[in-house]
Amino acid sequence: MKKKLDKSHKTKTKSDKSKESKESEQFRLTKEDLSQIPEDIREKIFEIQTASFYQGALPPPENVERYEKVLPGTFREILDLTKDNARHRREMDIASIELEKKYLEEDINLRKKGQDRAFLVVFLGLLIVALCAYLGETTIGGILAGTTLIALVPQFVSGIKEKKKNSGK
């Protein structure tokens, strides 16, 4: 008369469910049958176990009624907690956006400073090259111009590659 239910995490197929419903129909007892069994034996034979799950911030209405019967004011506390959590999430999102904005502004400022300094270095280098050319030191001027270009061109090329890479994300 005792039937043990297996509540494993296996996925049941449609045929398994139909077999299970047929089996449960075979073991159904009416209230009349149960009333004939003494109370102490009935408790040993049957164990009824229920579980309910819900998704979201608020429990379903039937559970709310049960909560309020057991502990009045519980639903109000759940509502307040839900509102507090939502407010906290919004505050954290805003803080995260502000932090990201600050990071991007700092990154832009840093890049601008780098570009300004690179321009200054190139300008001074070209001034020195022009001075060398004016003084007739074309070899030294050529070497300075070549090394300046060799040093700076890869920086600009890698900056362009990085920009393309970031825009592709």
Phi and psi in degrees as a GROMACS rama.xvg file:
@    title "Ramachandran Plot"
@    xaxis  label "Phi"
@    yaxis  label "Psi"
@TYPE xy
-84.8643  129.978  LYS-2
-122.503  126.117  LYS-3
-97.1856  127.708  LYS-4
-92.027  130.62  LEU-5
-91.6919  116.014  ASP-6
-109.314  50.7399  LYS-7
-76.6149  172.673  SER-8
-92.1952  22.7059  HIS-9
-75.185  145.709  LYS-10
-81.1503  129.933  THR-11
-97.4222  137.522  LYS-12
-84.6917  172.54  THR-13
-62.2163  -40.4011  LYS-14
-66.5266  -35.564  SER-15
-63.1725  -41.0883  ASP-16
-66.2131  -40.1705  LYS-17
-68.5957  -37.0586  SER-18
-64.0343  -41.9947  LYS-19
-63.7114  -40.3902  GLU-20
-69.1012  -35.142  SER-21
-65.7111  -42.255  LYS-22
-64.05  -41.3966  GLU-23
-67.7633  -30.2008  SER-24
-65.7226  -34.6593  GLU-25
-66.8409  -29.5172  GLN-26
-101.668  10.4371  PHE-27
-71.0491  136.923  ARG-28
-116.903  142.964  LEU-29
-85.2341  167.937  THR-30
-61.2451  -32.8495  LYS-31
-65.211  -42.7736  GLU-32
-61.7959  -43.5374  ASP-33
-65.9575  -35.815  LEU-34
-67.5019  -21.1178  SER-35
-80.8253  -16.6434  GLN-36
-89.36  132.233  ILE-37
-59.4813  147.906  PRO-38
-55.9767  -46.6484  GLU-39
-65.2747  -34.334  ASP-40
-75.4532  -37.5281  ILE-41
-58.0494  -41.5232  ARG-42
-65.6872  -32.8941  GLU-43
-76.0994  -30.8556  LYS-44
-77.9189  -45.0312  ILE-45
-112.531  139.968  PHE-46
-134.302  118.812  GLU-47
-104.129  129.22  ILE-48
-132.173  129.073  GLN-49
-125.426  152.384  THR-50
-145.495  141.338  ALA-51
-131.383  145.875  SER-52
-130.249  145.089  PHE-53
-141.671  158.715  TYR-54
-119.078  138.611  GLN-55
120.409  -178.965  GLY-56
-79.8356  -32.096  ALA-57
-112.037  142.527  LEU-58
-73.3156  161.155  PRO-59
-64.7589  155.419  PRO-60
-54.2056  -38.5387  PRO-61
-64.6993  -32.603  GLU-62
-73.6307  -34.187  ASN-63
-60.0078  -43.8312  VAL-64
-60.2899  -42.1863  GLU-65
-65.7241  -42.178  ARG-66
-58.7328  -45.2793  TYR-67
-66.056  -32.715  GLU-68
-67.6419  -41.3984  LYS-69
-74.0786  -47.1102  VAL-70
-141.902  96.1859  LEU-71
-57.4753  140.095  PRO-72
93.566  -4.2873  GLY-73
-63.2722  -42.679  THR-74
-64.3854  -39.0651  PHE-75
-59.9368  -42.368  ARG-76
-64.3014  -39.1892  GLU-77
-63.9732  -44.0057  ILE-78
-60.761  -46.0288  LEU-79
-61.4497  -42.5607  ASP-80
-62.8235  -41.648  LEU-81
-62.8612  -43.7499  THR-82
-63.8442  -43.1976  LYS-83
-61.4997  -43.3071  ASP-84
-63.9828  -41.6723  ASN-85
-64.6292  -42.883  ALA-86
-62.2941  -43.7414  ARG-87
-62.1768  -43.4119  HIS-88
-60.5952  -43.715  ARG-89
-62.8214  -43.1803  ARG-90
-61.7262  -41.2057  GLU-91
-67.1237  -38.6556  MET-92
-63.1956  -43.9456  ASP-93
-63.6374  -43.448  ILE-94
-62.7251  -39.873  ALA-95
-65.1408  -41.6413  SER-96
-65.1729  -42.2751  ILE-97
-63.0727  -41.907  GLU-98
-63.7304  -43.0904  LEU-99
-63.2007  -41.3568  GLU-100
-61.5653  -44.9856  LYS-101
-62.0432  -43.5516  LYS-102
-59.8012  -45.6831  TYR-103
-64.7635  -40.122  LEU-104
-63.2567  -42.3282  GLU-105
-64.1935  -40.1662  GLU-106
-63.9693  -42.8995  ASP-107
-63.1943  -44.7258  ILE-108
-61.5036  -41.8371  ASN-109
-63.5533  -41.9435  LEU-110
-65.1934  -40.1183  ARG-111
-61.936  -43.1814  LYS-112
-61.6962  -42.1148  LYS-113
-62.3478  -41.7485  GLY-114
-66.3389  -40.7442  GLN-115
-61.4119  -44.5575  ASP-116
-67.4895  -38.5482  ARG-117
-63.9159  -40.9729  ALA-118
-61.0122  -43.0293  PHE-119
-61.7697  -44.714  LEU-120
-62.7135  -45.839  VAL-121
-63.1381  -44.3016  VAL-122
-60.8719  -46.9952  PHE-123
-63.6592  -39.4529  LEU-124
-61.84  -44.0775  GLY-125
-67.1958  -34.3563  LEU-126
-62.2559  -44.3993  LEU-127
-64.7334  -41.3486  ILE-128
-61.9424  -44.2086  VAL-129
-62.6578  -40.76  ALA-130
-63.0356  -43.4027  LEU-131
-61.6764  -43.1506  CYS-132
-64.1706  -39.493  ALA-133
-64.7785  -38.8813  TYR-134
-82.1124  -3.35693  LEU-135
88.6084  8.6577  GLY-136
-93.6695  67.2347  GLU-137
-67.8292  -30.7658  THR-138
-64.9991  -49.9853  THR-139
-64.2579  -41.9529  ILE-140
-60.43  -42.9341  GLY-141
-64.3627  -42.6493  GLY-142
-63.229  -45.7023  ILE-143
-62.4557  -42.3955  LEU-144
-64.6229  -43.1768  ALA-145
-64.4062  -45.8399  GLY-146
-67.4529  -34.4203  THR-147
-64.211  -45.2945  THR-148
-65.3571  -43.1632  LEU-149
-63.3305  -35.806  ILE-150
-75.3386  -35.4272  ALA-151
-94.2158  -32.2221  LEU-152
-58.2729  -46.7206  VAL-153
-59.8089  -32.8815  PRO-154
-64.3634  -44.1898  GLN-155
-68.0814  -40.1198  PHE-156
-64.2579  -44.9591  VAL-157
-66.227  -33.5827  SER-158
-63.6443  -39.9191  GLY-159
-67.3227  -43.2809  ILE-160
-61.3718  -42.8145  LYS-161
-65.1133  -37.4213  GLU-162
-64.9791  -43.2548  LYS-163
-63.8325  -41.4232  LYS-164
-63.572  -44.6815  LYS-165
-69.6293  -34.8902  ASN-166
-72.9206  -22.9441  SER-167
-77.1992  -13.674  GLY-168
